[in-house]
Amino acid sequence: LNIPQESNVTVTVFDVFGSEVKSVYSGSAAAGDMSLMWDGTNNAGIPVAPGTYIVRVNGDGFNASSKITVAR
């Protein structure tokens, strides 16, 4: 993830239908590259099914999203 400016960010994983799967991070982030690991579980701690998921990053004045694939 590239954070364009220091800000509060949230990183959330959604399924392809737009339902929230997991809130991965919520807090402050410095400008620049940010790395996060998602353990492949949902908010209840249950492993998700293989497939495509959307990672959405929301910050102060910016939004970004990308697709990821879970393979087991």
VENVENHU-V672576 format. One record per residue. N is the residue number from 1. SS is DSSP state (@ for helix, = for strand, . for the rest). PHI is phi in radians with two decimals (none if undefined). NEAR is the number of other ideal C-beta (glycine too) atoms within 12 Angstrom. Layout:
n=N ss=SS phi=PHI near=NEAR
n=N ss=SS phi=PHI near=NEAR
//
This chain:
n=1 ss=. phi=none near=30
n=2 ss== phi=-1.99 near=17
n=3 ss== phi=-1.64 near=29
n=4 ss=. phi=-1.22 near=20
n=5 ss=. phi=-2.69 near=16
n=6 ss=. phi=-1.03 near=17
n=7 ss== phi=-2.91 near=23
n=8 ss== phi=-1.49 near=19
n=9 ss== phi=-2.25 near=32
n=10 ss== phi=-2.19 near=28
n=11 ss== phi=-2.13 near=33
n=12 ss== phi=-2.30 near=28
n=13 ss== phi=-1.78 near=35
n=14 ss== phi=-2.14 near=30
n=15 ss== phi=-1.44 near=23
n=16 ss=. phi=-1.20 near=17
n=17 ss=. phi=-1.62 near=11
n=18 ss=. phi=1.61 near=13
n=19 ss=. phi=-1.46 near=15
n=20 ss== phi=-1.14 near=21
n=21 ss== phi=-1.77 near=33
n=22 ss== phi=-2.71 near=32
n=23 ss== phi=-1.55 near=23
n=24 ss== phi=-1.52 near=30
n=25 ss== phi=-2.72 near=25
n=26 ss== phi=-2.59 near=17
n=27 ss== phi=2.88 near=17
n=28 ss== phi=-1.46 near=16
n=29 ss== phi=-2.53 near=27
n=30 ss=. phi=-1.35 near=17
n=31 ss=. phi=-1.11 near=18
n=32 ss== phi=2.04 near=13
n=33 ss== phi=-1.32 near=11
n=34 ss=. phi=-2.31 near=23
n=35 ss=. phi=-1.96 near=13
n=36 ss=. phi=-2.37 near=23
n=37 ss=. phi=-2.00 near=15
n=38 ss=. phi=-1.88 near=25
n=39 ss=. phi=-1.43 near=16
n=40 ss=. phi=1.37 near=22
n=41 ss== phi=-1.99 near=19
n=42 ss=. phi=-1.56 near=23
n=43 ss=. phi=-1.09 near=17
n=44 ss=. phi=-1.56 near=11
n=45 ss=. phi=1.50 near=11
n=46 ss=. phi=-1.61 near=12
n=47 ss== phi=-1.01 near=16
n=48 ss=. phi=-1.42 near=28
n=49 ss=. phi=-1.28 near=17
n=50 ss=. phi=-1.01 near=13
n=51 ss== phi=2.66 near=20
n=52 ss== phi=-1.73 near=19
n=53 ss== phi=-2.32 near=31
n=54 ss== phi=-1.92 near=26
n=55 ss== phi=-1.80 near=31
n=56 ss== phi=-2.00 near=28
n=57 ss== phi=-1.99 near=30
n=58 ss== phi=-2.06 near=24
n=59 ss== phi=-2.43 near=27
n=60 ss=. phi=-1.21 near=17
n=61 ss=. phi=1.53 near=14
n=62 ss== phi=-2.62 near=21
n=63 ss== phi=-2.45 near=19
n=64 ss== phi=-2.60 near=21
n=65 ss== phi=-2.57 near=18
n=66 ss== phi=-2.67 near=17
n=67 ss== phi=-1.65 near=16
n=68 ss== phi=-2.33 near=27
n=69 ss== phi=-2.09 near=16
n=70 ss== phi=-1.75 near=24
n=71 ss=. phi=-2.16 near=11
n=72 ss=. phi=-2.15 near=9
//
